[in-house]
Amino acid sequence: LHGDIGCRAIFGSHLENFLKVPVDDAGILADIDSASDLEQLRSFAERGETEPAILERVDLAGRDQLAVGEPTDGRPELVLVGREAVSLALAKLARVVNFSVTIVDPLLAPGELPGADRVLRVLDFSRLPANRERYVVVASRGKFDEEAVEQAIETGAAYVALVSRKARAQEILRSLEMKGIAREMLEHVRAPAGIDIGAETPEEIALSILAEIVAERRRGS
């Protein structure tokens, strides 16, 4: 392997050897990939929180519950998988153009993100209210991006995008094709997400994605 490439480049073509099993350990959801991740775990330690307390925060027993904020009132819905900086910026911009916003993240507590109408703490799009205008952006930084893209496609989202490096996006799409998802459906996944405006910052990337969503929506209408 060379450059910023993970193990997916090795095991992505050997899906027949995968066995997924359920776990009850919060550690599977917690990575230390950034300074903010480290600060979150440090805050647990400084408050003297133990493993049971962290598990309670993750709410493994109840994270299939949908925390409902404002009603959507027939508005188009933007579903953001993950709470990365791009997602936070997208949530703010989407509210300006009158989208309802749903955040999917198992570690996010209700009320922790004021820009969201809903928080879904399990990756199960079937729990969302019906909406013909659903636009999904996956920005989960590799935690469950493949599963999120798969669910978005299977639930018929009007737009599916993956915030990822091009090489990783190609690995994910190839993996999904091996799982049996039709190539013509995968071709509609925007990966990397957004139109090319030379975006660099999270806010600029969010703007490029929202512009692509608006363009897709107007074409569809």
Accessible surface in RSA format (square Angstrom, percent):
REM  Atomic radii and reference values for relative SASA: ProtOr
REM  Chains: A
REM  Algorithm: Lee & Richards
REM  Probe-radius: 1.40
REM  Slices: 20
REM RES _ NUM      All-atoms   Total-Side   Main-Chain    Non-polar    All polar
REM                ABS   REL    ABS   REL    ABS   REL    ABS   REL    ABS   REL
RES LEU A   1   118.88  66.2  52.93  37.9  65.95 165.8  58.72  41.2  60.16 161.9
RES HIS A   2   166.98  91.3 151.34 105.2  15.64  40.0 106.82 110.1  60.16  70.0
RES GLY A   3    75.20  92.7   0.00   N/A  75.20  92.7  42.27 116.0  32.93  73.8
RES ASP A   4   105.86  74.2  79.51  79.1  26.35  62.3  34.42  81.0  71.44  71.2
RES ILE A   5    64.19  36.5  46.30  34.5  17.89  43.1  48.97  35.3  15.21  41.3
RES GLY A   6    43.89  54.1   0.00   N/A  43.89  54.1  31.64  86.8  12.25  27.4
RES CYS A   7    78.91  59.7  72.35  80.7   6.56  15.4  12.54  31.8  66.37  71.6
RES ARG A   8    31.82  13.4  29.94  15.3   1.88   4.5   5.90   8.1  25.92  15.7
RES ALA A   9    40.15  36.9  12.98  20.0  27.17  61.8  12.98  18.3  27.17  72.0
RES ILE A  10   106.97  60.9  97.20  72.4   9.78  23.6 101.87  73.4   5.10  13.8
RES PHE A  11    78.76  39.4  78.03  48.3   0.73   1.9  78.76  47.7   0.00   0.0
RES GLY A  12     3.48   4.3   0.00   N/A   3.48   4.3   2.48   6.8   1.00   2.2
RES SER A  13    61.50  52.0  49.42  66.0  12.08  27.8  32.60  69.4  28.90  40.5
RES HIS A  14    87.00  47.5  86.94  60.4   0.05   0.1  57.44  59.2  29.56  34.4
RES LEU A  15    31.43  17.5  21.81  15.6   9.62  24.2  21.90  15.4   9.53  25.6
RES GLU A  16   129.47  74.3  88.37  66.9  41.09  97.8  70.77 136.9  58.69  47.9
RES ASN A  17   112.06  77.3  79.87  77.2  32.19  77.5  30.45  73.3  81.61  78.9
RES PHE A  18    87.91  44.0  60.90  37.7  27.01  70.3  64.27  39.0  23.64  67.7
RES LEU A  19   155.12  86.4 125.99  90.1  29.13  73.2 127.62  89.6  27.49  74.0
RES LYS A  20   130.14  63.5 101.68  62.4  28.47  67.8  99.35  89.4  30.80  32.8
RES VAL A  21    96.12  63.2  75.88  68.7  20.24  48.8  78.22  68.0  17.91  48.6
RES PRO A  22   134.83  98.3 105.87  96.5  28.96 105.3 117.32  96.9  17.51 108.9
RES VAL A  23    77.59  51.1  47.52  43.0  30.06  72.4  56.50  49.1  21.08  57.2
RES ASP A  24   120.72  84.6 110.56 110.0  10.16  24.0  38.29  90.1  82.43  82.2
RES ASP A  25    77.57  54.3  74.55  74.2   3.02   7.1  25.38  59.7  52.19  52.1
RES ALA A  26     4.58   4.2   4.27   6.6   0.31   0.7   4.34   6.1   0.24   0.6
RES GLY A  27    46.07  56.8   0.00   N/A  46.07  56.8  33.02  90.6  13.05  29.2
RES ILE A  28   114.39  65.1  84.74  63.1  29.65  71.5  93.94  67.6  20.45  55.5
RES LEU A  29    19.27  10.7  17.91  12.8   1.36   3.4  18.27  12.8   1.00   2.7
RES ALA A  30    39.05  35.9  22.11  34.1  16.94  38.5  24.02  33.8  15.03  39.8
RES ASP A  31    55.48  38.9  46.27  46.1   9.21  21.8   9.27  21.8  46.21  46.1
RES ILE A  32   101.28  57.6  71.34  53.1  29.94  72.2  71.34  51.4  29.94  81.2
RES ASP A  33    87.09  61.0  48.73  48.5  38.37  90.7  19.89  46.8  67.20  67.0
RES SER A  34    38.95  32.9  24.30  32.4  14.65  33.8  36.51  77.8   2.44   3.4
RES ALA A  35    80.93  74.4  66.78 103.1  14.15  32.2  72.41 102.0   8.52  22.6
RES SER A  36    78.38  66.2  65.54  87.5  12.85  29.6  53.10 113.1  25.28  35.4
RES ASP A  37    21.39  15.0  19.59  19.5   1.80   4.3   2.46   5.8  18.93  18.9
RES LEU A  38    64.30  35.8  64.30  46.0   0.00   0.0  64.30  45.2   0.00   0.0
RES GLU A  39    94.01  54.0  90.66  68.6   3.35   8.0  43.67  84.5  50.35  41.1
RES GLN A  40    47.12  26.3  40.32  29.5   6.81  16.2  25.84  55.0  21.28  16.1
RES LEU A  41    53.74  29.9  48.21  34.5   5.53  13.9  48.54  34.1   5.20  14.0
RES ARG A  42   119.67  50.2 117.22  59.8   2.44   5.8  32.62  44.6  87.05  52.8
RES SER A  43    32.84  27.8  31.44  42.0   1.40   3.2  26.56  56.6   6.28   8.8
RES PHE A  44    12.30   6.2  12.30   7.6   0.00   0.0  12.30   7.5   0.00   0.0
RES ALA A  45    73.31  67.4  50.44  77.8  22.87  52.0  57.54  81.0  15.77  41.8
RES GLU A  46   146.63  84.2 106.51  80.6  40.11  95.5  50.39  97.5  96.24  78.6
RES ARG A  47   146.95  61.7 110.85  56.5  36.10  85.9  73.49 100.4  73.46  44.5
RES GLY A  48    55.42  68.3   0.00   N/A  55.42  68.3  34.62  95.0  20.80  46.6
RES GLU A  49    48.82  28.0  30.11  22.8  18.72  44.6  18.08  35.0  30.74  25.1
RES THR A  50    82.87  58.9  75.96  77.0   6.90  16.5  70.83  95.1  12.04  18.2
RES GLU A  51    85.99  49.4  78.21  59.2   7.78  18.5  48.83  94.4  37.16  30.3
RES PRO A  52    91.65  66.8  84.10  76.7   7.55  27.4  86.39  71.3   5.26  32.7
RES ALA A  53    32.80  30.2  25.68  39.6   7.12  16.2  28.78  40.5   4.02  10.7
RES ILE A  54    36.30  20.7  36.30  27.0   0.00   0.0  36.30  26.1   0.00   0.0
RES LEU A  55    48.77  27.2  46.49  33.3   2.28   5.7  46.76  32.8   2.01   5.4
RES GLU A  56   139.09  79.9 122.11  92.4  16.98  40.4  50.84  98.3  88.24  72.0
RES ARG A  57    73.66  30.9  58.63  29.9  15.03  35.8  28.06  38.3  45.61  27.6
RES VAL A  58     1.08   0.7   1.08   1.0   0.00   0.0   1.08   0.9   0.00   0.0
RES ASP A  59    42.18  29.5  38.53  38.4   3.65   8.6  10.78  25.4  31.40  31.3
RES LEU A  60    51.05  28.4  30.25  21.6  20.80  52.3  30.43  21.4  20.62  55.5
RES ALA A  61   108.28  99.6  66.04 101.9  42.23  96.1  77.62 109.3  30.66  81.2
RES GLY A  62    14.68  18.1   0.00   N/A  14.68  18.1  14.54  39.9   0.14   0.3
RES ARG A  63    61.25  25.7  60.95  31.1   0.31   0.7   4.88   6.7  56.37  34.2
RES ASP A  64    48.26  33.8  45.09  44.9   3.18   7.5  13.91  32.7  34.36  34.3
RES GLN A  65   114.72  64.2 111.21  81.3   3.52   8.4  41.35  88.0  73.37  55.6
RES LEU A  66    43.51  24.2  21.12  15.1  22.39  56.3  21.12  14.8  22.39  60.3
RES ALA A  67    29.32  27.0  18.16  28.0  11.16  25.4  27.86  39.2   1.46   3.9
RES VAL A  68    98.42  64.8  62.58  56.7  35.84  86.4  63.48  55.2  34.94  94.8
RES GLY A  69    46.76  57.7   0.00   N/A  46.76  57.7  31.12  85.4  15.63  35.0
RES GLU A  70    89.25  51.2  84.53  63.9   4.72  11.2  39.68  76.8  49.56  40.5
RES PRO A  71    86.44  63.0  81.56  74.3   4.88  17.7  85.78  70.8   0.66   4.1
RES THR A  72    24.82  17.7  23.10  23.4   1.72   4.1   2.93   3.9  21.89  33.1
RES ASP A  73   117.12  82.0  76.50  76.1  40.62  96.1  38.87  91.5  78.26  78.0
RES GLY A  74    73.02  90.0   0.00   N/A  73.02  90.0  39.77 109.1  33.25  74.5
RES ARG A  75    35.70  15.0  32.79  16.7   2.91   6.9  19.23  26.3  16.47  10.0
RES PRO A  76     8.44   6.2   8.34   7.6   0.11   0.4   8.44   7.0   0.00   0.0
RES GLU A  77     1.94   1.1   1.94   1.5   0.00   0.0   0.68   1.3   1.26   1.0
RES LEU A  78     0.17   0.1   0.17   0.1   0.00   0.0   0.17   0.1   0.00   0.0
RES VAL A  79     0.00   0.0   0.00   0.0   0.00   0.0   0.00   0.0   0.00   0.0
RES LEU A  80     0.02   0.0   0.02   0.0   0.00   0.0   0.02   0.0   0.00   0.0
RES VAL A  81     0.00   0.0   0.00   0.0   0.00   0.0   0.00   0.0   0.00   0.0
RES GLY A  82     2.41   3.0   0.00   N/A   2.41   3.0   2.41   6.6   0.00   0.0
RES ARG A  83    59.92  25.2  48.59  24.8  11.33  27.0  20.14  27.5  39.78  24.1
RES GLU A  84    43.35  24.9  40.69  30.8   2.66   6.3  18.25  35.3  25.09  20.5
RES ALA A  85    54.91  50.5  43.88  67.7  11.04  25.1  46.04  64.8   8.88  23.5
RES VAL A  86    13.86   9.1  13.79  12.5   0.07   0.2  13.79  12.0   0.07   0.2
RES SER A  87     0.35   0.3   0.00   0.0   0.35   0.8   0.35   0.7   0.00   0.0
RES LEU A  88    65.13  36.3  63.80  45.6   1.33   3.3  64.08  45.0   1.05   2.8
RES ALA A  89    10.48   9.6   5.02   7.7   5.47  12.4   9.43  13.3   1.05   2.8
RES LEU A  90     0.10   0.1   0.10   0.1   0.00   0.0   0.10   0.1   0.00   0.0
RES ALA A  91     1.20   1.1   1.20   1.9   0.00   0.0   1.20   1.7   0.00   0.0
RES LYS A  92   146.50  71.5 140.24  86.0   6.26  14.9  86.47  77.8  60.02  63.9
RES LEU A  93    56.16  31.3  55.42  39.6   0.74   1.9  55.58  39.0   0.58   1.6
RES ALA A  94     0.00   0.0   0.00   0.0   0.00   0.0   0.00   0.0   0.00   0.0
RES ARG A  95    81.14  34.1  63.72  32.5  17.42  41.5  18.41  25.2  62.73  38.0
RES VAL A  96   123.95  81.6  91.91  83.2  32.04  77.2  99.76  86.7  24.19  65.6
RES VAL A  97    66.04  43.5  47.56  43.1  18.47  44.5  54.77  47.6  11.27  30.6
RES ASN A  98    90.08  62.1  88.48  85.5   1.60   3.9  26.39  63.5  63.69  61.6
RES PHE A  99     2.60   1.3   2.58   1.6   0.01   0.0   2.58   1.6   0.01   0.0
RES SER A 100     0.12   0.1   0.12   0.2   0.00   0.0   0.12   0.3   0.00   0.0
RES VAL A 101     0.05   0.0   0.00   0.0   0.05   0.1   0.02   0.0   0.03   0.1
RES THR A 102     0.16   0.1   0.16   0.2   0.00   0.0   0.00   0.0   0.16   0.2
RES ILE A 103     0.00   0.0   0.00   0.0   0.00   0.0   0.00   0.0   0.00   0.0
RES VAL A 104     1.44   0.9   1.44   1.3   0.00   0.0   1.44   1.3   0.00   0.0
RES ASP A 105    11.78   8.3  11.78  11.7   0.00   0.0   0.00   0.0  11.78  11.8
RES PRO A 106     9.90   7.2   9.89   9.0   0.00   0.0   9.89   8.2   0.00   0.0
RES LEU A 107    19.94  11.1  19.05  13.6   0.89   2.2  19.26  13.5   0.69   1.8
RES LEU A 108     4.81   2.7   4.81   3.4   0.00   0.0   4.81   3.4   0.00   0.0
RES ALA A 109    29.14  26.8  28.84  44.5   0.31   0.7  28.96  40.8   0.18   0.5
RES PRO A 110    71.06  51.8  49.19  44.8  21.87  79.5  50.28  41.5  20.78 129.2
RES GLY A 111    69.78  86.1   0.00   N/A  69.78  86.1  38.43 105.5  31.35  70.2
RES GLU A 112    74.68  42.9  47.57  36.0  27.11  64.6  37.05  71.7  37.64  30.7
RES LEU A 113    27.19  15.1  23.31  16.7   3.87   9.7  23.31  16.4   3.87  10.4
RES PRO A 114   119.27  86.9  91.36  83.3  27.91 101.4 101.96  84.2  17.31 107.6
RES GLY A 115    19.07  23.5   0.00   N/A  19.07  23.5  15.83  43.4   3.24   7.3
RES ALA A 116    18.79  17.3   0.82   1.3  17.97  40.9   0.82   1.2  17.97  47.6
RES ASP A 117     3.23   2.3   0.08   0.1   3.15   7.5   1.36   3.2   1.87   1.9
RES ARG A 118    15.90   6.7  13.51   6.9   2.39   5.7   2.36   3.2  13.54   8.2
RES VAL A 119     7.48   4.9   7.24   6.6   0.23   0.6   7.24   6.3   0.23   0.6
RES LEU A 120     0.00   0.0   0.00   0.0   0.00   0.0   0.00   0.0   0.00   0.0
RES ARG A 121    27.59  11.6  27.58  14.1   0.01   0.0   0.38   0.5  27.21  16.5
RES VAL A 122    33.59  22.1  32.06  29.0   1.53   3.7  33.39  29.0   0.20   0.5
RES LEU A 123    36.67  20.4  22.15  15.8  14.53  36.5  22.15  15.6  14.53  39.1
RES ASP A 124    39.60  27.7  39.58  39.4   0.02   0.0   9.13  21.5  30.47  30.4
RES PHE A 125     2.73   1.4   0.03   0.0   2.71   7.0   0.03   0.0   2.71   7.7
RES SER A 126    91.29  77.1  56.21  75.0  35.08  80.8  51.16 108.9  40.13  56.2
RES ARG A 127   108.45  45.5  86.38  44.0  22.08  52.6  22.46  30.7  85.99  52.1
RES LEU A 128    12.88   7.2   0.00   0.0  12.88  32.4   0.14   0.1  12.73  34.3
RES PRO A 129    58.02  42.3  44.98  41.0  13.04  47.4  57.65  47.6   0.36   2.3
RES ALA A 130   108.40  99.7  69.56 107.3  38.84  88.4  77.99 109.8  30.41  80.6
RES ASN A 131    39.34  27.1  16.84  16.3  22.50  54.2  10.50  25.3  28.84  27.9
RES ARG A 132   235.49  98.9 205.85 104.9  29.64  70.6  90.29 123.4 145.21  88.0
RES GLU A 133    55.56  31.9  55.26  41.8   0.30   0.7  26.74  51.7  28.82  23.5
RES ARG A 134    20.68   8.7  20.51  10.5   0.17   0.4   4.43   6.1  16.25   9.9
RES TYR A 135     5.40   2.5   5.40   3.1   0.00   0.0   0.22   0.2   5.18   6.4
RES VAL A 136     0.00   0.0   0.00   0.0   0.00   0.0   0.00   0.0   0.00   0.0
RES VAL A 137     0.19   0.1   0.19   0.2   0.00   0.0   0.19   0.2   0.00   0.0
RES VAL A 138     0.00   0.0   0.00   0.0   0.00   0.0   0.00   0.0   0.00   0.0
RES ALA A 139     3.25   3.0   1.56   2.4   1.69   3.9   3.25   4.6   0.00   0.0
RES SER A 140     2.35   2.0   0.34   0.5   2.01   4.6   1.31   2.8   1.05   1.5
RES ARG A 141    85.83  36.0  59.82  30.5  26.01  61.9  59.53  81.4  26.30  15.9
RES GLY A 142    29.81  36.8   0.00   N/A  29.81  36.8   8.56  23.5  21.25  47.6
RES LYS A 143    70.99  34.6  36.42  22.3  34.56  82.3  23.79  21.4  47.20  50.3
RES PHE A 144    28.94  14.5  27.55  17.1   1.39   3.6  28.94  17.5   0.00   0.0
RES ASP A 145     4.68   3.3   4.68   4.7   0.00   0.0   0.86   2.0   3.82   3.8
RES GLU A 146    14.51   8.3  14.48  11.0   0.04   0.1   3.93   7.6  10.59   8.6
RES GLU A 147    56.64  32.5  56.06  42.4   0.58   1.4  30.01  58.1  26.62  21.7
RES ALA A 148     0.00   0.0   0.00   0.0   0.00   0.0   0.00   0.0   0.00   0.0
RES VAL A 149     0.00   0.0   0.00   0.0   0.00   0.0   0.00   0.0   0.00   0.0
RES GLU A 150    31.79  18.3  31.79  24.1   0.00   0.0   4.06   7.9  27.73  22.6
RES GLN A 151    43.63  24.4  43.22  31.6   0.42   1.0  18.80  40.0  24.83  18.8
RES ALA A 152     0.00   0.0   0.00   0.0   0.00   0.0   0.00   0.0   0.00   0.0
RES ILE A 153    14.97   8.5   6.58   4.9   8.39  20.2  10.31   7.4   4.65  12.6
RES GLU A 154   115.69  66.4  80.41  60.8  35.28  84.0  35.06  67.8  80.63  65.8
RES THR A 155    66.70  47.4  31.70  32.1  35.00  83.4  40.22  54.0  26.48  40.0
RES GLY A 156    62.02  76.5   0.00   N/A  62.02  76.5  35.31  96.9  26.71  59.8
RES ALA A 157    20.09  18.5   0.00   0.0  20.09  45.7   2.59   3.7  17.50  46.4
RES ALA A 158    49.49  45.5  21.40  33.0  28.09  63.9  32.69  46.0  16.80  44.5
RES TYR A 159     7.06   3.3   0.85   0.5   6.21  16.2   7.06   5.3   0.00   0.0
RES VAL A 160    10.62   7.0   9.03   8.2   1.60   3.8   9.03   7.8   1.60   4.3
RES ALA A 161     0.00   0.0   0.00   0.0   0.00   0.0   0.00   0.0   0.00   0.0
RES LEU A 162     1.36   0.8   1.36   1.0   0.00   0.0   1.36   1.0   0.00   0.0
RES VAL A 163    41.56  27.3  28.30  25.6  13.26  32.0  29.62  25.7  11.94  32.4
RES SER A 164    24.66  20.8   2.84   3.8  21.83  50.3  16.38  34.9   8.28  11.6
RES ARG A 165   160.53  67.4 149.97  76.4  10.56  25.1  52.93  72.3 107.60  65.2
RES LYS A 166   134.28  65.5 128.85  79.1   5.43  12.9  71.09  64.0  63.19  67.3
RES ALA A 167    44.32  40.7  38.70  59.7   5.62  12.8  40.38  56.9   3.94  10.4
RES ARG A 168    69.80  29.3  65.94  33.6   3.87   9.2  43.11  58.9  26.69  16.2
RES ALA A 169     1.04   1.0   1.04   1.6   0.00   0.0   1.04   1.5   0.00   0.0
RES GLN A 170    90.99  50.9  87.85  64.2   3.15   7.5  29.48  62.7  61.52  46.7
RES GLU A 171    29.21  16.8  28.53  21.6   0.69   1.6   8.13  15.7  21.09  17.2
RES ILE A 172     0.00   0.0   0.00   0.0   0.00   0.0   0.00   0.0   0.00   0.0
RES LEU A 173    36.13  20.1  35.25  25.2   0.88   2.2  35.25  24.8   0.88   2.4
RES ARG A 174   113.32  47.6 108.77  55.4   4.54  10.8  54.00  73.8  59.32  36.0
RES SER A 175     0.76   0.6   0.41   0.5   0.35   0.8   0.16   0.3   0.60   0.8
RES LEU A 176     0.00   0.0   0.00   0.0   0.00   0.0   0.00   0.0   0.00   0.0
RES GLU A 177    62.33  35.8  52.51  39.7   9.82  23.4  19.35  37.4  42.98  35.1
RES MET A 178    91.26  47.3  53.11  35.2  38.15  90.8  56.67  48.2  34.59  45.8
RES LYS A 179    89.05  43.4  49.25  30.2  39.80  94.8  47.49  42.7  41.56  44.3
RES GLY A 180    64.48  79.5   0.00   N/A  64.48  79.5  34.65  95.1  29.83  66.8
RES ILE A 181    19.98  11.4  12.95   9.6   7.03  16.9  17.72  12.8   2.26   6.1
RES ALA A 182    39.38  36.2  26.59  41.0  12.80  29.1  37.09  52.2   2.29   6.1
RES ARG A 183   147.38  61.9 142.84  72.8   4.54  10.8  46.06  63.0 101.32  61.4
RES GLU A 184   110.98  63.7 108.97  82.4   2.01   4.8  52.44 101.4  58.54  47.8
RES MET A 185    84.62  43.8  79.54  52.6   5.09  12.1  56.57  48.1  28.05  37.2
RES LEU A 186     9.63   5.4   8.04   5.7   1.60   4.0   8.24   5.8   1.39   3.7
RES GLU A 187   126.87  72.8  92.82  70.2  34.05  81.1  43.19  83.5  83.68  68.3
RES HIS A 188   137.86  75.3 129.70  90.1   8.17  20.9  84.78  87.4  53.08  61.8
RES VAL A 189    11.88   7.8   1.12   1.0  10.76  25.9   1.12   1.0  10.76  29.2
RES ARG A 190    65.48  27.5  61.84  31.5   3.63   8.6  24.11  33.0  41.36  25.1
RES ALA A 191    28.82  26.5   0.38   0.6  28.44  64.7   0.77   1.1  28.05  74.3
RES PRO A 192    66.38  48.4  55.33  50.4  11.05  40.2  55.33  45.7  11.05  68.7
RES ALA A 193    15.84  14.6   0.82   1.3  15.03  34.2   0.82   1.2  15.03  39.8
RES GLY A 194    16.95  20.9   0.00   N/A  16.95  20.9   0.18   0.5  16.77  37.6
RES ILE A 195    77.51  44.1  66.59  49.6  10.93  26.3  72.08  51.9   5.43  14.7
RES ASP A 196   141.66  99.2 103.13 102.6  38.53  91.1  45.45 107.0  96.21  95.9
RES ILE A 197    86.13  49.0  48.64  36.2  37.48  90.3  59.24  42.7  26.89  73.0
RES GLY A 198    56.27  69.4   0.00   N/A  56.27  69.4  38.20 104.8  18.07  40.5
RES ALA A 199    33.31  30.6   6.47  10.0  26.84  61.1   8.28  11.7  25.02  66.3
RES GLU A 200   147.74  84.8 121.86  92.2  25.87  61.6  41.87  81.0 105.87  86.4
RES THR A 201    60.61  43.1  57.68  58.5   2.92   7.0  57.73  77.5   2.87   4.3
RES PRO A 202    48.31  35.2  48.31  44.0   0.00   0.0  48.31  39.9   0.00   0.0
RES GLU A 203   107.95  62.0 105.24  79.6   2.71   6.5  55.90 108.1  52.05  42.5
RES GLU A 204    73.36  42.1  72.21  54.6   1.15   2.7  26.38  51.0  46.98  38.4
RES ILE A 205    48.24  27.5  48.24  35.9   0.00   0.0  48.24  34.7   0.00   0.0
RES ALA A 206     0.00   0.0   0.00   0.0   0.00   0.0   0.00   0.0   0.00   0.0
RES LEU A 207    92.67  51.6  92.67  66.3   0.00   0.0  92.67  65.1   0.00   0.0
RES SER A 208     3.72   3.1   3.51   4.7   0.21   0.5   0.31   0.7   3.41   4.8
RES ILE A 209     0.04   0.0   0.04   0.0   0.00   0.0   0.04   0.0   0.00   0.0
RES LEU A 210    11.09   6.2  11.09   7.9   0.00   0.0  11.09   7.8   0.00   0.0
RES ALA A 211    38.80  35.7  26.25  40.5  12.55  28.5  33.99  47.9   4.81  12.7
RES GLU A 212    15.15   8.7  15.15  11.5   0.00   0.0   2.28   4.4  12.88  10.5
RES ILE A 213     0.04   0.0   0.04   0.0   0.00   0.0   0.04   0.0   0.00   0.0
RES VAL A 214    52.84  34.8  52.84  47.8   0.00   0.0  52.84  45.9   0.00   0.0
RES ALA A 215    40.60  37.3  31.69  48.9   8.91  20.3  39.63  55.8   0.97   2.6
RES GLU A 216    42.93  24.6  41.31  31.3   1.62   3.8   3.15   6.1  39.78  32.5
RES ARG A 217    53.72  22.6  49.49  25.2   4.23  10.1   5.37   7.3  48.35  29.3
RES ARG A 218   150.22  63.1 135.86  69.3  14.37  34.2  50.00  68.3 100.22  60.7
RES ARG A 219   161.13  67.7 126.62  64.5  34.51  82.2  79.75 109.0  81.37  49.3
RES GLY A 220    71.49  88.2   0.00   N/A  71.49  88.2  38.09 104.5  33.40  74.8
RES SER A 221   112.76  95.3  42.74  57.0  70.02 161.3  58.48 124.5  54.28  76.0
END  Absolute sums over single chains surface
CHAIN  1 A    12068.5       9101.2       2967.3       6818.5       5249.9
END  Absolute sums over all chains
TOTAL         12068.5       9101.2       2967.3       6818.5       5249.9
